[in-house]
Amino acid sequence: DIQMTQSPSTLSASVGNRVTITCRASQSVSNWLAWYQQKPGKAPKLLIYKASSLESGVPSRFSGSGSGTEFTLTISSLQPDDFATYYCQHYNSYPYTFGQGTKLEIK
Amino acid sequence: QLQLQESGPGLVKPSETLSLTCTVSGGSVSSSSYYWGWIRQPPGKGLEWIGHIYYTGSSYYNPSLKSRVTVSVDTSKNQFSLKLSSVTAADTAVYYCARRPTYSGFDFWGQGALVTVSP
């Protein structure tokens, strides 16, 4: 199985800050990587697919980059609605696996 | 607008079989553009992909669960289903059904169904 490792596990930031979350794969997943946002008690929401493609309806302050084994999710200017947990997931091969999550907290 | 809704028992006894159904509205499970899958999340923990199915009936499972999992599709009812046998307390989780376009991650999710395994 391909292991997905996110860093940091917890991130404290303020409204207006620029934040970056990193996801590393234990072997290449090409650009078959997605990012999700999850709020308590809710299903995950797709933000980014194919490493850098913005899902329809997702604000442009979210962006993704990377390929191979290292990927980043960047939020250019944090808004109050962005405080949540973020997961990466590869879909390069079976089994699909998720990162352990990054909890973005208000500072 | 596409909607997915999980249904099934919220309580299952150890060693029995967990069964959930996902009803799809506003779209078709017969589309060649999508996979239909199941993902679970134990309370307070991360996400685990269980498996998914294509409209042709071809299915793919997580090897960690493969011997216990079956995902099936009923195109006449526009539903797909999950069966997980020989459950233990470790299978207690919120189970989500979701759609995955062939080029993307899971873009539409159900609200989730909490299934507790307990005597």
Interface residues (C-beta under 8 A of the other chain):
Chain A: D1 A34 W35 Y36 K42 A43 P44 K45 L46 Y49 K50 S53 E55 Y87 Q89 Y91 Y94 P95 Y96 T97 F98 G99 Q100 G101
Chain B: G46 L47 E48 W49 Y60 Y61 N62 P63 S64 Y96 A98 R100 Y103 S104 G105 F106 D107 W109 G110 Q111 G112
